[in-house]
Amino acid sequence: MESLGLSDDSVSSSEDTESSAAVPEVVFEPSGTEDSSLGEETLSSVEEPESSAAVPEVVFEPSGTEGSSLGEETLAEAAPIEGSAVADEAVIEEALTTSEVLDESVLSDSETDAVEEGVEVLGSIALDPVEESLEDIVEEVEEATEAEASSRVTSPVFAKVGDRQNYVISPDVAFLQLASAEALGREPGANPDDFHPATGATFNDDGTLTLSVLVGNPNERLTVIGDFNNWGNGVDLGPYQLYPSVADPNVHEVTLPPNNYHKAQYRLRDQDGRDRLDLGATLFSTPAFNARFYDYRADDTLNAVFWQQTPIPAADLAAPVDLRGQQLVIAETDIVSLALKWTCVNPDSKFYGQTGADNIVELYSFVGECGLPEEMAKLGYNAVQFMPLDTHVDFWTPDSPYFPDWRYGYITINYYGKHADFGSPDELAQMVNAFHKADVAVVLDVVYSHYSDTGNEAPREFYPLGFSQYHREDGWELYGGPWTEWGTRRFTYTPEIRRNLIEAALVNVLDYGFDGLRVDNVNGIDSQPYGRDFLRELTAAVDLYQPKAVVIGEGYFGDWYLNRARGIGGAGLLTTYSDRFYLWFTENIIKYRDEIDTWRLDYMLSWDWPRALLYYPGNHDEFANPGNPFQTRGRYLAEAIQGGVHTRKIQSWSALTLFSSSYYLDMVQLWTLQPGNLNNNSPIDWARFEYPEVQELAQFQSDMKRFFATEAAFAPYNVHHNMLRWVDHENKVVVFERIDFATGRRVYVAINLGDRAIDHYKIGVHPDGASFRMALDSDLLAYGGAAHNQEWLTSDNRELEFFLGSYGVAGLVQQDKLEPIVAETASSGGPDPEFRPVDWYAIRAELKARGF
């Protein structure tokens, strides 16, 4: 992410050299690709990071259980963990037997691969000091893995997703043991209704309020002052003093006398008379919030706020969206950019006919009531990812000449409280529920990698009240780790802080109903001591209470560890980003046809498919952060391509991004063909959808997204090594083959990256004589094409022939002659009962262990 022009960990800016991804033999060779050998490269060593396996306490501790199988994770009772709010709950039992897992010294290449945890050590391989050839080692590893691989992947693995029909996990996915496959069919291990954070306020039936605060030091003495006790003036403060709790002396608590605490503002005062904020508060006050919810307040001082949430009635509560096993089509947006220029279309809403710009202080309600969830579904998205809504440093005032700036959202100062400028916690939950009614999932961007020590000016200055005021018993800051180059602080991922952040994450999922979390700057977390423990515990906690929800990581460097199942030592994230794909994309999309480097594309997609990465033609970083003149970074694509017929590039190049994986993200501003960038023109210009050229392009991308989201072959459990079927380097055409392993149905997508139409383009398909339906065709009249193609085609000599227009996209779905699929080889494209996926990343690890 980036805030105020600053980019965390210089994301999406690393130089992409491909120095160590391949061994001499091609393990997974895309069939039908001439000269697809990737060449011999040297495996480079990577310095071993500090191990964080031995941690004195964890909140959600994956315990080692041998013999766990894919999709059959056992939930077992564990000893209570002192100080944990979930000490009396079951914790997730994971297969983490250290004798079967490579430690962090077994690493992948130095640039795009980080630490590779979770690859089994093959005991039959002797690490002899004598020199061996690379070929000998590869052969030795293959032989050693034969028996183990045979027991796992001789046939597809069946799984059940929720109450749906049976799905089949492809042999490659089963072998890779991705976290996405591990989650299929998982049931909650704990009742969400039983979740109670260790910190926060509880409204009791007798009018009292119990407040718990993570203080971090049992010797501190804090008192609650606020609207209810004249801010400590002239009253006995004895009943308002917090004391260390019995369960955890670092958490202090008090039950306040009966009163009306709803909307009451408060602070904490220490034994030396210094005030501080409760960092677990449901809200921090803002000028906009004060103006709306109070008849009168003397000033706009920054305070915490008690808020008693009202549950959504059961009759009106829509079920969360089950994202397990789903291909994701995500629209990234901040709430202001989404709604600012939208006109309310709901005649039953009080906002009818008004715009979001007229209703900033009620933006949660405006978005939920005014047709935006339905519009996002119409545009083909099955998920919306909101940039951070946690309390941040920018407190907008209703008389401001500007609107809230999305960049401030990444400078978070409260991980429990939602930003009050846009409405109340109840209104936010209702907005999420409105998206669920439209069958659109809602993912929240959260910043657990760093926090702001400072921010704002008096009377809302944060520094003397915030994180820096909390210290451990030994005098060190409770939260604060090293400073970043952007002026923020890393967290210290001690057990207390990990638990505190994890419970904040669970509040998002369980109390507000978010269907997933996008964790910002995962690489920054991963680089800190115990950061990996935090990631594993976070995904374990979400799975424990709401396994339908997903956790996505903004990790850019292809770290194998991040999206592997926790059962083999991974972090359990659904997916992470691909930095090197985007760098290729942003450089090549503005090149002339003959200059497009499809060889590098071939290389990346051929080798990156096991990582199950999320691809995107642009996100908030890329459409905002300035890049080099030879890149599109820092500009919307319409601005970078500079219009004309070549605007259609967006059509085929976004298709390339979409069909390269099972996870895709873009921004609506891409499809309105807006000029500028996300910094100077962030609001979605909805009126541009009335332009004919925008209508055609938007209609195509909507239909393409629905085709992708509804066709089972594109699901993440159907990923396989031969997805990249063919790269035509001469014509700049890329062909994907996706398979639904439950039915054997094959889907082919041909994408023309160049500006030359091809009248009779042929692609190789399987089987011969099968009928295929042209389910997606950019040449249709509705999209501005000429309708050259027939809807139905029959393969002849295992080929299909059709018209592929300039920047054209064609999707063909097999209709008959479906064949059960056991497994496939990279060379034949057909069933092969002898097929065993080669554990090529284990080979690379073995090479490093032997000093190559």
N, C-alpha and C positions, 0 to 999 in steps of 0.2 A: 504494500500500500504506500501511499504517499500523503503527506499532509503539509499544506502550505509550501508545496513545491519540493518537499524533501521525501526521498524514497527510502523505505526500510531495506537495509541490507543490499542496496543498489539492485533491487530486483529488476529482472528483465534487462539487465545491462551487462551481464557477464559475457566475456568473449567466449564463443562457442567453438572449441577446437575438437575434435572427436578423436582424441589421441589414444584412447584405451578401451574402446568398447568391443573389440572383436578379437577372436582367436583365429588361427590360420584357416580352420574349416568353418564353412557357413553352417550353422546349426539349423536355423529355420530359413530356408530359401523360398521366397515367394515364387510359386510355380508360374511358368510362362514368361519369366523375365530373363531376357538374354543377358549373359555376362553379369549375373547378379552376385557374384562373389564380392565380398566386402573387403577383401584384402587382409593382409597380416599387419597387426598393430601391436605395439608394446604395451603391456599392462603396467601402469605406473603405481607406485606406492603412495599411500595416503597415511598421514600421521594419525595414530590411534587417538581418538578423543578420550577424555576422562570418562572412565566407566562410572555408571550410576546405578549399578545393579544392587549394591548393598546399601539399602536405605533403612534407617532405624524405624521409621513408621511410614505407612502408606494408608491412604484412605480406602481406595478400591484396589486391593492387592491381588493380582492374578497369581494364584498359587499353582505350584507345579503338579500336574497330574499326568502320568504317562498314559498313552494310548487313546487320547482324545481324537475323535475323527471329525472330518470336515462337516460342519453344519450340525454337530451333535454336542455342542459345548455343554458341560455339566454345570449346573448351579448348585453350589454346596454351602452349607452353613460354615461360617468361619468364626474364630474367636473375636470378640468385640475389640475394636481399636479405640484406645483411650482418646477421648476428646472428639470423636467423630460423630456427626449428626446421624450417620447411618450405621453406628456401631452395632445396633441390634438387627441389622438387615443381613440378608445373604449377600455374599460377594461373589464375583464371577470367578469360577474355577477355570484355569487356563493350563494348557499343556506347555510348560516352559522348562522341561527337564534340561538342566544345563549340560548334561552329557550329550544331548542330542542337538544342541544349538551352537552354531558358531559364535564365538564371542566377537567383540567389536574390533579385534585386531584383523579379522578377515574382511577385507575391504574391496570395493570396486574402484573404478578409475577415478582420478583425482578431480575431474571437472564436473561431469554430469551425474556421477553416482556417489552417494555418500555411504555411510556405514551400512553394511549388509548383514543385518541380524536375521536369524531365522532359517538359515540354510543348514541342513543337517550335516554333521560331521560323519563322514563315512569311515567307520572303524577299520575296514579292511584295507584302507590305503596307508601304506607305510611311508612315512616321510624320510626316505633314505637320503643320506647326504650326497650320494653319488649323483652326477649330472644325468638328466634324462631329457629326451627331446620333447618338445611341446606335443608332438603327435602321440608319443607314448603316454604322456600324462592324460591327454584327452581320452585315449582309449581305456586307460586304467580307471578313470572316473566313470566312464560310461558303463564299464563292466560291473563296477561296484554298485552302481545305482540300479542295475537291471531288476534285481529281485524286488527291491523296495518300490520302484516305479510300477512294476507289474501289478503289485497288490493294490495300487491306488487308481490307475488310470487305464485299465484295459477296456473299460466301458464308461459311458457317461454316468454321472452321479445324479440321482433324482432328488429333487427338493420341493418343498411346498412353501409358497409365499403367502402368508396370511390365510385367507379363506379362498384363495384362487386355485386354479387347476395345477396339476403337477408340471413343473418345469424340469429341464435337464441342464445340468452344469456340464459345459464342454470339458473334454479331457484336459485341455491346456489350463483352463481356469482351476480345475480340481488340483492339478499338479502344482500350479503356482501358489495355491492357498491364499488367495486374495481375501482381504477383509470383507469385501462386498459379497463374496460367496459364503463366507463363514456366517454372515448375518441372516441368510435365507432361512426362514422357518423358525427363527429364534423367538421364544416367548419371554415376556418380562420375568425377571427373577425376583422382583419386589413390586409391591403395590404402589403405584404413583401417589395414591392418597395418603400413604404413610410417610412420604418424604417431608421432612421438616429440617430446613437449614439450621446449622449451629448458630447462625447469627440472624438478626432481624427482629421485627416487632410482631407480636401476636396479640390480637384483640380478644380479650376474654369475655365470657357471657355476663359477668358481674360488673362490667364497666371498667375493670382494671386493664392494664396493658403490660405485657411482659416484654422487656427489651433485652436482647443479647448482643454483645459487641465483641469482636475480635480485638483485644487490647494488646496481647502478646507479652504482657509482663504482669505476673500475679501481684507485684508490689504497688502497681499504680492504683490510684483511687479517683474514679471519675464520677461526676454528678450530672444528672440530666436537668437542663434548664430549658425553658421554652414558654410558649404562649400560656400554658396551663399552670405555671407557678411564678408568673410575673418575671420570668427570666432570672430567677434566683434572688430577686430583690425583696427583702423584708419578709421572707418565709423560711420555715424550717425545712432545710434541704435533706434532712436525714432520710425520709422516705424515698428520695430520688437518687440515692447513692448506689452505684453498682459494686458488686463484689465478685471475686473469682467463683466460677461455678464448680460444683463438685466433680462433674465429668471432665472438665478441662479448665485448669486455672488460668489459661491464656484467654479464655472467653469469660467475660464478666457479664453479669445479668442483674436485673432488678425488676420487680413487679410494681408498677406505679399505682398510686391510689386511684379509685374510681373517678372518671371524668370523661368528657367528650373529646377524645384524642384524634378523631378523624380530621385531617387537614391541618392539625396543629404543627407548627414549626418548632424546631428544637436544635440544640447543640449539646455538646459534652464539655464539661469544665473539669480540668485536672486539679490536683492538690495544690498546685502553684498558682491557680487562678487563670491559666491559659485555656482558651477555647479551642475545640477541634470539632470536626464533622464526623458523624457516624458513617463510615464507608460501606456499611451494609444497608443503608436507608433505601426505601422504595423510591424516593424522589429527592432531588435537590430543587429548591425554589429557583424560579427565574422571573424576571420582570413580566414576561408574557403570562406565565402561570399565575402570578400574583394578581394581575389585572383582571383575569378571567374568574378566578375562584374565590376571591375575597372582596368584600364590600370596601374594605379600606385596610391598608397596611402603611405604617409610617415610613418605611423605606424598603429597598430591594436588596437588603443584606442577604448574603448566601447562607442558607440554612438547610438542614435536613427536614423532611416532611413525613409525618405519619399519614399513611393512606390505607383505609380499610377497603380492600377490593371486594367487589360484588360479583359473584360467579355468574356466568352466562346460564340462563335457564336451560335445563336439559333438553327441552323441546326445541330449542333454537340452536343447540350446540352441534355443529357439524363435526364429523370424525376427522382426525388428523389424516393427512395424506401419507400413505405407506410408500416410502421411497426405496425400500429394499428391492433390489433386482431390477429397478427401473432405469432406463436410459434417461438422462436428465437433459432438458433444454431450459437453461436458466437465463432469465433476464436480470442483469445487474442494474441496480438503480439506487439513488438516494431518494428519500421520500419527497423532498422538495422538488427535485427535477422531474419526478414522476407526475406530480399533481399540479405544479405551478400554472401551466397553460392548458390544463384539462378543464372542460366545461361540464358541470354535473348534468347527467342525462336522466337521472331518476326523478320522475315527477312526484314521488312520495317523500322525497328528501327535502329538508328545509334549505338545502344548498342548491336546489334545482335552478339551473340557469347561471349559477355563479362559477367562478374559477377557483382553483386552489390558491391563487395569489390573494384572493379575498378572504381566505379562511386559514391562514397559517396556524393560528392558535387552536384550531380544531382539525388539523390535517389528518390525524388518525381516523376520525369519523368521516371526513370528506372522502378519503380514499376508499374506505369500506362501503360507503353508501352510494357513491356516485357513478358506479359502472366500471371502475378501473380493474377490479379483479376479472370481470367478464371480458374486458378488452384485452387483457393479457392472455387469457385463454384463446380468444379469437385470433391473436397474433401467433399462436402456435406454441406458446411457452407452457410448460407444466410446472415451473417453479419460478418464483421471484426471489432474488437475493437482495435484501436491503443492506446498504452500507450502515455502519454502526448507528444504533439507536440508543446506546447507553449514554449516560450523562457525560457531556464533554464540555470543553472550555468556552465555547461560543454561546453566550446567552443573548439571544436576539430580543430587541425591544420593539413593541408594536409601532413606534413612530420612526423606526429606522428607515433610511433611504435605500437600504439594500435588503435582500432576502438572505436567510441562513445559508452559509457556505458549507458544502458537503465535506470539504477538506478538514474542517475542525472536528468532524465526527471521529477521526482516528486519534484525537488527543483526549483520551478518556480519563475521567476523574472519579467515576463510580461505576462499578461493574454489576451492581444489583439494581440501581435506579435507572429508569428510562428517561430520556430527555423530555423535560416537561414543557418545552416550547410548543409542542405539537398536540398536547392533550394529556389526558389522565391515563393511568395504567389500565383502567377498565376499557377505555376507548381503544387502546392499543390491542388488547385481547379481542375486542369485537372486530377490529380491522382484520386480524389474522383469521378469525372465524369466517369473515366474509370471503376471503380468498379460498378457504376450504370449501365453502358452498359452491364456488366456481371450479372446484377440482384443481386448484392451483396451490402447490406447496409454497411455504414461506420459509426461507433460509435467512438467518441473521448473521451478519458479519460481526465477529467479536475480536477484540484486541487483547489477548492474554500474553502478548510478548513484551509489552512495555507500557508504561503509564506516564502521565504528566505530573511532575512535581509542582509546576507553576501554572499560571494561566489566569486571565482576566485581570481587571483593575478594580480598585476599591469602588463600591462597597462589596464586591463579589470576588475579591482576591482569594485564591485557593491555597497558595503556598503555606501561609501560617496556620491553616486549618486542616490540611490534608494528610497525605501519606507520610510526609516527613515528621509528623508529630507522634508517630507510633514507633516505639522502640522495644526491643527484646530485653530480657532481664540482664543480658550481658552488655547492654548499651548500644548494640548495633541496631540500625534501622530494621524494622520488622519486614517491610516490603522491598526495600531498595537494594538492587544489585548495581552493576556497573552502568555508567552513563553511555548513552548512544551518541553517535556523531550528530544527531538531530536535536539534542537537548532533552530527550526523554530518558527514562530509567528502565533498565531491565528488572524483572522480578528476581528475587531469590526464591527458588522453588523448593523451599522447606516444606515439610509435611503440612504445617499450618496454612501456608499460602496456597499450596496445591489444593488442599481441601476447600479453602475459601473460594478460589476461582472455579473449581469444579461445581460447587454448590450454586454459584452464580449462573453457571451454564445450565444446570438443571432447572433453575427458576425460569430461564428462558423457554425451555422445552416443556416443562410440566405446568407452570403457572400461566404462561402467555400462549402456549400452544404452537411455538415454532417447530417446524418439521425438520430442521437441521441447523447446523452451525457451520459457518465458514471461518476457520481460525486464521487470523491474519498473521503473516510473517512467521510461519512455522519454523523456518530455518533459524530465526533468531531465538526461538524457544529451544530448538534442538541443540543449539550451540552452548547453552547454559548448563551448569551442573544440575542434574536431576530434571532437566527439561524433558528428557525422553520418558522418565517416569510419569511426569505430568501428562504427556500426550496419551500414554497407555491407560492411565487411570481415568482420564477424561472420557475416552471412548468406551472404556469398561463401564463407567457410571451411566452414560447415556444408554448403552445396551441393557444395563440392569433394569432401568425404569421404563424406557421407551425404545425398544429395539427397532421400531419403525422409522425412527429418526436417523439422520446421517450426520457425520462429521467430515467436512471437507477441509483440507489443509492448503494454505497458500505457500506451498513449498515448490520452488522453481527448478531444482537441480536434479531431479530424477532419482531421489533417494529411495532405494528399494525398500528400506525398512518401513517407511511411513505408511504404505497402503497394504502391507502384509497383515495377515491375521495375527492377533495377539497370541494365539495358540502355538505359533512357531517363532515367537519373539518379536513380531512386528508391532507397530503403533496402533493398528486397527482403524486408520483413516480410510474413508471410502475412496478418495482420489486426491491427487495433487496436480499442480500445474506443470506445463512444459515450457521452460524458458527457451531452450534451443529451437523448438518448433516455431515459437513466436518470432524469434530473431530471424529465422529463415523467412517466415511469412512477411514480416514488415520490410525486409530488404527486397524480396523477389516480386511482390505484388506490383511494384511500381516499375519493374523492368519491362523491356520489350520482350515479345514472345520468345525469340531465339536466345535471349540471355537468361531465361529462367533456369535455375539450377535444379533440374528434376533428379539428378543423380544424388545430390545431397538429401533431397526429400525421400528418395527411395531408401537410402541408407537409414535415415532417422526412423521412418515408419516401420521398416523391416526389423529394427532392433528395439524400438521403444514400446512395441505393443504389449509386452508383459507387464509394463508399469501401469497400464490402465489409467493413463493420464487424462486430465481435462484440457481440452483445446479451446481456443477462442480467437476470433479475428480482432479482438480489442476488448479491453476492460478499463476500469477507472484509472489504473496506472498508465496504461498505454495510450489512452486518449487524452491524457493530461501531461505526463512527463515529456519534456522535449527530448528529441533524439537527434541523430545525425541527418544531414541532408539526403543521404541515400536510404533513409528509413521513413516509414509512415508514422513513427512514434510522435506523440504530442499533437496529433491531428486526427479528426474524424476521417474515415477512408474517402468519403466524397470530396473532402478538401484535398487530400493527398493525391488522389487520382485525377482531380481537376475536371470532372464531368465529361460530357459528351458520351459517345457510344461506349467508351471504356468504363463508364460507371457500372456497366454490366459485369465488370470484373468482380464486383462485390458478390454477385450472384454465385459464380462458380467457386471463387476462393473461400467464401463462407461455407459452401457445400463441402469443399475439401476438409475444412476444419471440423465440420459436423460429423462426417462419415468416417473420419480417421479414428474415432474412439466411440465410447458409449456415453461420454460426458461432454457437454458443450455449453458455452456461455457467450452471450454477447450483450449489447446495449441497444435499446430501441432507437437511440440517436443514429445508429448505423443505418437503419432502414428508412428514416425520414430524409436521408441524404443531406443532413444539416452541414453547413459550413462551420469552420472554426474548430474548437476543441472543448473538452469538458471543463476547462477553467474559465473560458470567456463566453461559452454558449452552452451551459449545462442543461437548462430545462428542455424536456422533450417538446419539440414543436409539432404538436398533434395536427395542426392545420395543414401541414405539408402532405399528409396522407390524401388530401384532395387533389394533389397534382397528379396528372395521368401517369407520368413516368415513375412516380413514387408508388402509386396504386399498383401498377403492374409488378414492380419489384417486391413490394410488401406482400402482395397476394401469393407470389411464388414462394417467398421465404416462409410464409405462414403454412402453406400446403406442404412444403418440404419438411418443416419441423414436425408437423402432425404425422407425416409419413414415417419419419425417423422415430418418433416417440411411440407410435402404435404398432410398428412392425417388430415382432418378437425377435427376429434375427439380429437386431441391433442391440439387444439387451446385454448388460455386462456379463451375465453368466454364459453367454454364447460367444464370447471372445475366443479367437483361435489364431494360430500362428500364420495362417494363409489369408488373413483378411485383405492385405494388400496383394491383390491378384496380379496386377500388371501395371507397370509404368512405361508408357510409350514416350520415350525421350524425344523422338523426332517430332511427334505431333503435340507433345505436352499434354497428354491425356493420362489420367490416373483412373484405374479400375479397382473397385473394392468388391470382394465376395464375402457376404455375411451369411451365416447359416443358423437356422433354428434347429438345435440339436434334438428337440422333442419331436419334431415332425420330419426333419430332413429337408425342409423347404430352404431353397437358396435364393438370395437376393443379391443382385448385381447393381452397382452404381458406377456410371462412367461420367467423368468430370473433365471438361475441356478447359484447361487453364489459359489457353491462347485465344487470339482474336480471329482465327481462321475456322470457318465452318467446314465440316467434313461430311460429304454427301452420303457415302456408303461406308460407315465405320463398322468394323467387325470386332467383337470381343469373344474370347473363348469362355464357354459356359459348360456346365454339367447338369443333367445328362443330355444325351442326344435325343432329338425328337420330342422334347418336352415343350409344353406351352408356357409362355411367359406373358405377363401383363405389364404394359408400360404404365406403371403406377405413378411415375413422376417424370414429367417432360417439360423442360423449360421452353420448348418450342411451341407450346400451346398458344392459341390466340389470346387467351385471357392474360398471358404473361408478356404479350407483345411479340410473339413468335408467328410462324407461318403454318403451323400444323402439318409438317411433312410426314409425321410418323403415324402408323396404325397403332391402335391400342393393344392388339394381340399379335404376338410373334411366336414362331416355332423354331427351335434350335435345329440347325442343319449342319451336320458334321461337327457337332459341338460348338457351333458359332451362332451368334445373333448379329444381324445387320440392321442398322438404323441410321437416321440422320442425327448428327451431333453438331449443334449450332455453335456459333462464336460464343465463347464463355458458357457453353451449354452444359446441362446436367440431365442425365437420364437414369431413372430407377426402374429396374425390371424384376418382377417377383414371379418365381416359379409357381405354376398352377397345378401340374400333374406330374406323374412319374416320380413321386416323392419316395426317397429311399432312406431306410433307417441308417443312421451314421453311428458307427462304433468309435472310430478314430480316423484321422487323416494323416497322410504323410505330406511333407512339403513338396515332393516331386510329382506324385501321381495325381493328387487332387481327388482320389477316391478312397473307399474304405480299405483299411489295412490292419488286420487283426494282430499283426506283429509290431505295430507302431508303439514306440516308447518315447515320450518327450525327453529330450536331452537336457539335463540340468546344467545348462551352459553357464549360469552364474556361479554354480558350485565349481565348475571347471576353472573359472577365472579366479575364484577364491583360492583354489588349490594351487594355481600357478603362482599367486602371490606368496602363499605359504612356503613355496619351494624357492623363492627368490627370483622368479622371472619378472 
